[in-house]
């Protein structure tokens, strides 16, 4: 779930530096939307993203009503490689499901997903942006390179513990895969796209997308708008979301959002608030030098070695 990217400014800054890593100066949370960003939290970094929400649904044809609340929790941890992240997504819901003839109270895990994300391409790696020290306009002009996205992949599994929110006969285990792209545009805009294949190889497989656009307004506030669509043999829908986030401290962010769809089979509306927290005391900065810098370093090292050799050869022999 990418959502509010206050860290977009920090990421943009690092794109001009001689080194680039996944970790950013301020927390890089996926809340409060539903997309995942291409970048991981960083090696040894632990991050928790949680929230509570209220939801109401009404189906005009089936004449059913659902009202309830829920809680979601995502745990993220970077391990082994700077680009690799492992995560767990949990969603619990308690609601009242009503028909013309009955009323049922449901309370269970609605969603459990475990998986890993890996950044396979970073457009800032091995690239050095040339800074024009004489022209502010030249440094902030439109650049086509902004359309080259960072690319990540996610692979994981849905776990179903006989949840009342699942379809009958839905398997207890089903694969999930995702292609992730992320563009960082001037002006504090970040565009994230997720292409998703869910419950792969089962009778309940679905395919969809999430497109999230965020905007950093200042050092604390940012906002987002998002569209999610999905389609399966059992259900298809398109949902629009929007919201904002506020950075309390460099490792703590709060957020609020609302969302809904545009049909009545069923109509859906919900809103929620959340908190993201990061622990990065064990993080050690990873320097990834550009190819240009590597050549320069090698050239300098070679020149120094030759200089020392020449000095030794010219040194007079003591009698």
VEXDREN-2710 file (C-alpha; in Angstrom, 1 decimal):
% VEXDREN-2710
k/r/px/py/pz
1/UNK/0.0/0.0/0.0
2/UNK/1.8/3.2/-1.0
3/UNK/0.2/6.1/0.2
4/UNK/1.6/9.2/1.4
5/UNK/5.1/9.9/0.3
6/UNK/6.5/12.7/2.4
7/UNK/9.8/10.9/1.8
8/UNK/9.5/11.8/-1.9
9/UNK/11.5/14.9/-1.3
10/UNK/14.2/12.9/0.4
11/UNK/14.2/10.4/-2.4
12/UNK/14.5/13.2/-5.0
13/UNK/17.5/14.6/-3.1
14/UNK/19.3/11.3/-3.0
15/UNK/18.9/10.9/-6.8
16/UNK/21.5/13.7/-7.2
17/UNK/23.9/12.1/-4.7
18/UNK/26.8/9.9/-5.4
19/UNK/25.2/7.1/-3.5
20/UNK/21.7/5.7/-3.4
21/UNK/19.9/3.2/-1.0
22/UNK/16.4/2.1/-0.1
23/UNK/16.4/3.8/3.3
24/UNK/15.2/7.4/3.4
25/UNK/15.6/10.2/6.0
26/UNK/11.9/10.0/6.9
27/UNK/9.6/7.1/7.1
28/UNK/8.5/5.7/3.7
29/UNK/5.0/4.3/4.5
30/UNK/2.6/2.5/2.2
31/UNK/-0.4/3.9/4.1
32/UNK/-3.1/4.9/3.8
33/UNK/-3.8/3.5/0.2
34/UNK/-3.7/0.0/-1.1
35/UNK/-0.6/0.0/-3.4
36/UNK/2.9/-1.1/-2.6
37/UNK/5.9/1.1/-3.4
38/UNK/8.8/-0.3/-5.4
39/UNK/11.4/0.4/-2.8
40/UNK/12.0/-1.6/0.4
41/UNK/12.4/-0.2/3.9
42/UNK/16.1/-0.9/3.9
43/UNK/18.3/-3.7/5.3
44/UNK/17.7/-4.4/9.1
45/UNK/14.9/-1.8/9.2
46/UNK/11.6/-2.9/10.8
47/UNK/8.4/-1.0/10.1
48/UNK/4.8/-1.4/11.3
49/UNK/1.8/0.2/9.6
50/UNK/-1.6/-0.1/11.2
51/UNK/-5.1/1.4/11.2
52/UNK/-8.7/1.1/12.1
53/UNK/-11.7/1.6/9.7
54/UNK/-15.4/1.6/9.5
55/UNK/-17.3/0.2/6.6
56/UNK/-20.8/0.0/5.2
57/UNK/-22.0/-2.1/2.2
58/UNK/-25.5/-2.4/0.6
59/UNK/-26.4/-4.8/-2.3
60/UNK/-29.5/-3.6/-4.1
61/UNK/-30.2/-6.9/-5.9
62/UNK/-29.4/-9.4/-3.1
63/UNK/-31.0/-6.9/-0.6
64/UNK/-28.2/-7.3/1.9
65/UNK/-26.6/-4.8/4.3
66/UNK/-23.2/-4.9/6.0
67/UNK/-22.0/-2.5/8.7
68/UNK/-18.9/-3.0/10.8
69/UNK/-15.4/-2.0/11.7
70/UNK/-11.9/-3.5/11.2
71/UNK/-8.2/-3.2/11.8
72/UNK/-5.3/-3.8/9.4
73/UNK/-1.7/-4.4/10.2
74/UNK/1.3/-4.6/7.9
75/UNK/4.8/-5.7/9.2
76/UNK/7.8/-5.0/7.0
77/UNK/11.4/-6.0/7.4
78/UNK/14.4/-5.6/5.2
79/UNK/16.9/-8.5/5.3
80/UNK/19.8/-10.0/3.4
81/UNK/19.9/-7.4/0.6
82/UNK/19.2/-3.7/0.6
83/UNK/16.6/-4.2/-2.1
84/UNK/14.8/-7.1/-0.4
85/UNK/11.8/-6.8/1.9
86/UNK/9.7/-9.4/3.7
87/UNK/6.2/-8.4/4.8
88/UNK/3.0/-9.7/6.4
89/UNK/-0.4/-8.2/5.9
90/UNK/-3.3/-8.9/8.3
91/UNK/-6.8/-7.6/8.2
92/UNK/-9.4/-8.3/10.9
93/UNK/-13.1/-7.3/10.5
94/UNK/-16.1/-7.5/12.8
95/UNK/-19.5/-6.7/11.1
96/UNK/-23.2/-7.4/11.0
97/UNK/-24.4/-9.0/7.8
98/UNK/-28.2/-8.6/7.3
99/UNK/-30.7/-10.1/4.7
100/UNK/-34.5/-9.8/4.6
101/UNK/-34.7/-13.0/6.6
102/UNK/-31.6/-13.2/8.9
103/UNK/-28.8/-11.3/10.6
104/UNK/-25.3/-12.7/11.2
105/UNK/-22.4/-11.3/13.2
106/UNK/-19.1/-12.1/11.7
107/UNK/-15.7/-11.7/13.3
108/UNK/-12.5/-13.1/11.9
109/UNK/-9.3/-12.4/9.9
110/UNK/-10.6/-11.2/6.5
111/UNK/-7.1/-11.3/4.8
112/UNK/-3.7/-12.8/5.6
113/UNK/-0.9/-12.4/3.1
114/UNK/2.8/-13.2/3.5
115/UNK/5.4/-12.4/0.9
116/UNK/8.6/-10.7/-0.2
117/UNK/9.3/-7.7/-2.4
118/UNK/12.5/-7.0/-4.5
119/UNK/13.6/-3.9/-6.3
120/UNK/14.9/-5.1/-9.7
121/UNK/15.6/-1.8/-11.3
122/UNK/16.4/1.7/-9.9
123/UNK/16.8/4.5/-12.5
124/UNK/18.9/6.5/-10.1
125/UNK/21.6/3.7/-9.7
126/UNK/24.7/4.3/-11.9
127/UNK/23.3/7.7/-12.9
128/UNK/24.6/11.0/-11.9
129/UNK/22.4/14.1/-12.4
130/UNK/24.5/17.1/-13.6
131/UNK/23.8/20.2/-11.5
132/UNK/24.0/23.6/-13.2
133/UNK/25.3/25.9/-10.4
134/UNK/24.5/29.0/-12.5
135/UNK/20.8/28.3/-13.3
136/UNK/18.0/27.3/-11.0
137/UNK/15.7/27.1/-14.0
138/UNK/17.9/24.6/-15.7
139/UNK/18.0/22.3/-12.6
140/UNK/14.1/22.4/-12.4
141/UNK/13.2/22.1/-16.0
142/UNK/11.0/19.2/-17.2
143/UNK/13.0/16.0/-17.8
144/UNK/11.9/13.1/-19.8
145/UNK/14.0/10.8/-17.6
146/UNK/11.2/11.2/-14.9
147/UNK/9.1/8.8/-16.9
148/UNK/11.6/6.0/-16.4
149/UNK/10.2/4.1/-13.3
150/UNK/11.8/2.1/-10.6
151/UNK/10.6/-1.5/-11.0
152/UNK/9.9/-4.0/-8.2
153/UNK/8.2/-7.4/-8.0
154/UNK/6.2/-9.0/-5.2
155/UNK/5.6/-12.7/-4.7
156/UNK/3.5/-14.1/-1.8
157/UNK/0.6/-16.2/-0.7
158/UNK/-2.9/-15.8/0.7
159/UNK/-3.7/-17.8/3.8
160/UNK/-7.3/-18.7/4.4
161/UNK/-8.2/-19.9/7.9
162/UNK/-11.8/-20.9/7.0
163/UNK/-12.8/-17.2/7.2
164/UNK/-16.5/-16.4/6.9
165/UNK/-15.5/-13.6/4.5
166/UNK/-14.1/-16.1/2.0
167/UNK/-15.9/-17.9/-0.8
168/UNK/-17.1/-21.4/0.0
169/UNK/-14.5/-24.0/-1.0
170/UNK/-11.8/-21.4/-1.3
171/UNK/-8.4/-23.0/-0.8
172/UNK/-6.4/-22.4/2.4
173/UNK/-3.4/-21.4/0.3
174/UNK/-3.2/-19.5/-3.0
175/UNK/-0.3/-17.6/-4.7
176/UNK/-0.2/-13.9/-5.3
177/UNK/2.2/-11.9/-7.6
178/UNK/2.6/-8.2/-8.4
179/UNK/4.5/-6.0/-10.7
180/UNK/5.3/-2.6/-9.2
181/UNK/6.4/0.6/-10.9
182/UNK/7.2/4.0/-9.3
183/UNK/7.9/7.3/-10.9
184/UNK/9.2/10.4/-9.0
185/UNK/8.2/13.6/-10.7
186/UNK/9.3/17.2/-10.0
187/UNK/7.1/19.2/-7.7
188/UNK/6.9/16.4/-5.0
189/UNK/4.6/14.1/-7.1
190/UNK/5.0/10.3/-6.9
191/UNK/3.1/7.8/-9.1
192/UNK/2.9/4.2/-8.2
193/UNK/1.3/1.4/-10.2
194/UNK/0.6/-2.2/-9.1
195/UNK/-0.4/-4.9/-11.6
196/UNK/-1.8/-7.8/-9.6
197/UNK/-2.6/-11.5/-10.2
198/UNK/-4.3/-12.9/-7.1
199/UNK/-5.2/-16.4/-6.0
200/UNK/-3.4/-17.7/-9.0
201/UNK/-4.3/-21.2/-10.3
202/UNK/-7.5/-21.4/-8.3
203/UNK/-11.2/-21.2/-9.3
204/UNK/-11.2/-17.8/-7.5
205/UNK/-8.3/-16.1/-9.3
206/UNK/-8.6/-12.4/-10.0
207/UNK/-6.6/-9.7/-11.8
208/UNK/-6.4/-6.1/-11.1
209/UNK/-4.4/-2.8/-10.7
210/UNK/-3.9/0.0/-8.2
211/UNK/-2.7/3.4/-9.4
212/UNK/-1.7/5.9/-6.7
213/UNK/-0.7/9.6/-7.1
214/UNK/0.7/11.4/-4.1
215/UNK/1.8/14.9/-3.5
216/UNK/4.0/16.4/-0.8
217/UNK/2.7/19.8/0.2
218/UNK/5.4/20.6/2.7
219/UNK/7.8/18.8/5.2
220/UNK/4.8/17.5/7.2
221/UNK/1.7/17.2/5.0
222/UNK/1.0/15.2/1.9
223/UNK/-2.1/13.9/0.1
224/UNK/-3.0/11.1/-2.2
225/UNK/-5.7/10.0/-4.7
226/UNK/-6.0/6.3/-5.8
227/UNK/-8.0/4.1/-8.1
228/UNK/-8.2/0.3/-7.7
229/UNK/-9.8/-2.1/-10.1
230/UNK/-10.1/-5.8/-10.1
231/UNK/-12.1/-8.5/-11.9
232/UNK/-12.8/-12.2/-11.3
233/UNK/-15.5/-14.7/-12.3
234/UNK/-17.3/-13.9/-9.0
235/UNK/-16.8/-10.1/-8.5
236/UNK/-15.5/-7.0/-10.3
237/UNK/-15.3/-3.5/-9.0
238/UNK/-13.5/-0.1/-9.2
239/UNK/-12.8/1.8/-6.0
240/UNK/-11.7/5.4/-5.6
241/UNK/-9.8/6.5/-2.5
242/UNK/-8.3/9.8/-1.2
243/UNK/-6.7/11.0/2.0
244/UNK/-3.8/12.7/3.7
245/UNK/-0.9/12.0/6.0
246/UNK/1.0/14.0/8.6
247/UNK/4.6/13.4/9.6
248/UNK/4.9/13.7/13.4
249/UNK/8.6/12.7/13.6
250/UNK/11.0/11.3/11.1
251/UNK/9.9/7.7/12.1
252/UNK/6.2/8.3/12.9
253/UNK/3.4/9.2/10.5
254/UNK/-0.4/9.4/11.0
255/UNK/-3.0/9.3/8.2
256/UNK/-6.7/9.4/7.4
257/UNK/-8.6/8.3/4.3
258/UNK/-12.0/7.6/2.8
259/UNK/-13.0/5.4/-0.2
260/UNK/-15.9/4.1/-2.1
261/UNK/-17.2/2.7/-5.4
262/UNK/-19.7/3.8/-8.0
263/UNK/-22.3/1.0/-8.2
264/UNK/-24.9/-0.6/-6.0
265/UNK/-24.1/-4.3/-6.3
266/UNK/-22.9/-3.6/-3.7
267/UNK/-22.3/0.0/-2.9
268/UNK/-19.3/0.4/-0.6
269/UNK/-18.1/3.3/1.6
270/UNK/-15.5/3.3/4.3
271/UNK/-13.1/5.6/6.2
272/UNK/-10.2/5.1/8.5
273/UNK/-7.2/6.5/10.4
274/UNK/-3.8/5.0/10.8
275/UNK/-0.3/5.1/12.2
276/UNK/3.1/4.1/10.7
277/UNK/6.2/3.6/12.8
278/UNK/9.8/2.7/11.9
279/UNK/12.7/1.2/13.8
280/UNK/16.0/1.8/12.1
281/UNK/18.6/2.0/14.8
282/UNK/20.4/-1.0/13.4
283/UNK/20.6/0.4/9.9
284/UNK/24.0/1.0/8.3
285/UNK/24.1/3.3/5.3
286/UNK/24.8/1.4/2.0
287/UNK/26.8/3.3/-0.6
288/UNK/26.1/2.3/-4.2
289/UNK/28.5/4.2/-6.3
290/UNK/27.7/5.1/-9.9
291/UNK/29.6/3.6/-12.8
292/UNK/31.1/6.9/-13.6
293/UNK/32.5/7.3/-10.1
294/UNK/33.9/3.8/-10.1
295/UNK/35.9/4.6/-13.3
296/UNK/37.2/7.8/-11.8
297/UNK/38.2/6.1/-8.6
298/UNK/40.0/3.4/-10.5
299/UNK/41.8/6.0/-12.6
300/UNK/42.9/7.9/-9.5
301/UNK/44.0/4.7/-7.8
302/UNK/46.0/3.7/-10.9
303/UNK/47.7/7.1/-11.1
304/UNK/48.6/7.0/-7.4
305/UNK/50.1/3.6/-7.8
306/UNK/52.1/4.7/-10.8
307/UNK/53.3/7.8/-8.9
308/UNK/54.5/5.7/-6.0
309/UNK/56.3/3.4/-8.3
310/UNK/58.1/6.2/-10.1
311/UNK/59.1/7.7/-6.8
312/UNK/60.7/4.4/-5.7
313/UNK/62.6/4.1/-9.0
314/UNK/64.0/7.6/-8.8
315/UNK/65.0/7.3/-5.1
316/UNK/68.8/7.5/-4.9
317/UNK/70.6/4.4/-3.7
318/UNK/72.4/4.9/-0.4
319/UNK/76.1/3.9/-0.4
END
